[in-house]
Amino acid sequence: MTAENVEGKGFYLGRPWRAYSRGVFMHTELPATLNPQGWQEWKSNAADLAKTFYAEFGNTGPGADTAHRPSWTHQLTAAQAKPFEPAVFLKGSDGWNPVAEAARLP
């Protein structure tokens, strides 16, 4: 999805729909149409919020201001964000390097 797809309407990065769900936005340009809360609570699963992980790191743009984010979300430090970097997160047991693989694409 891109900001153009929402045609100027407000939107959220996501919402926790079940215990142990996760969402991380990193190094993303966030438009002004992003709701200042960033994340929306799914009311029927409020009890599961303590068991979810929704975080941000290094985002830019007018929607990147985290002052109004919900208390159950996280703003990561560089060290905390490291495991979510593509080369680390997607490495797997076979050592796959998505950055190197992408560089070989035509």
C-alpha positions as a printed Julia matrix, in Angstrom:
106×3 Matrix{Float64}:
   0.0     0.0     0.0
   1.14    3.54   -0.63
  -0.19    6.87    0.62
  -1.66    7.43   -2.84
  -3.91    4.38   -2.39
  -5.77    5.95    0.54
  -6.68    9.02   -1.55
  -6.08   11.55    1.24
  -8.07    9.58    3.82
  -6.56    8.99    7.23
  -5.16    5.54    7.97
  -3.26    3.56   10.62
  -0.11    1.47   10.41
  -2.08   -1.47   11.75
  -3.9    -2.86   14.74
  -3.28   -5.83   16.99
  -5.87   -8.47   16.28
  -4.61  -11.29   18.49
  -2.15  -12.06   21.28
   1.45  -12.45   20.09
   0.88  -10.49   16.89
   3.71   -8.21   15.74
   4.22   -5.26   13.49
   7.36   -3.2    12.97
   7.8    -0.2    10.68
  11.4     0.84   10.08
  13.02    3.4     7.79
   9.65    4.27    6.25
   8.46    7.66    5.02
   5.14    8.18    6.76
   2.73   10.7     5.16
   0.64   13.35    6.89
  -2.49   11.26    6.28
  -1.29    8.73    8.88
  -3.44    9.09   11.99
  -1.24   10.64   14.74
  -1.91    7.6    16.96
  -0.22    5.47   14.3
  -1.74    2.25   15.59
  -5.39    1.47   16.3
  -6.52   -0.76   19.12
  -8.92   -3.51   18.13
 -11.41   -3.14   20.98
 -12.44   -6.8    21.16
  -8.83   -7.82   21.88
  -7.86   -5.14   24.41
  -6.86   -7.81   26.95
  -4.21   -9.11   24.52
  -2.35   -5.78   24.13
   0.24   -6.74   26.75
   1.08   -9.8    24.61
   1.58   -7.91   21.33
   4.58   -6.09   19.87
   4.08   -3.06   17.64
   7.09   -0.85   17.11
   8.77    1.82   15.0
  12.32    2.9    14.28
  13.95    5.49   12.06
  10.84    6.59   10.2
  10.64    9.97    8.48
   8.01   12.29    7.07
   5.12   14.22    8.62
   3.49   11.06    9.98
   6.62    9.95   11.84
   5.94   12.06   14.95
   5.45    9.48   17.72
   4.15   11.87   20.41
   0.6    10.49   20.2
   1.34    6.78   19.8
  -0.48    4.41   22.2
   1.33    3.32   25.36
   1.35   -0.33   24.23
   3.6     0.46   21.23
   7.38    0.74   21.24
   9.93    3.18   19.87
  13.05    1.12   19.3
  16.66    2.09   19.86
  19.19    1.21   17.16
  20.27   -1.86   19.15
  16.65   -3.03   19.61
  15.94   -2.49   15.89
  18.94   -4.51   14.7
  17.18   -7.93   14.79
  14.48   -6.53   12.49
  16.88   -5.34    9.78
  16.24   -7.38    6.57
  19.68   -9.0     6.48
  19.26  -10.25   10.05
  15.51  -10.97   10.17
  15.4   -12.91    6.89
  18.76  -14.67    7.24
  17.36  -17.98    8.48
  19.32  -21.15    9.05
  20.58  -21.19    5.44
  22.21  -17.75    5.73
  20.12  -16.18    2.94
  21.05  -12.56    2.33
  18.07  -10.67    0.85
  20.11   -7.53    0.14
  22.72   -9.44   -1.89
  19.98  -11.43   -3.62
  18.12   -8.24   -4.59
  21.34   -6.76   -5.99
  21.58   -9.68   -8.43
  18.11   -9.08   -9.86
  17.9    -7.67  -13.39
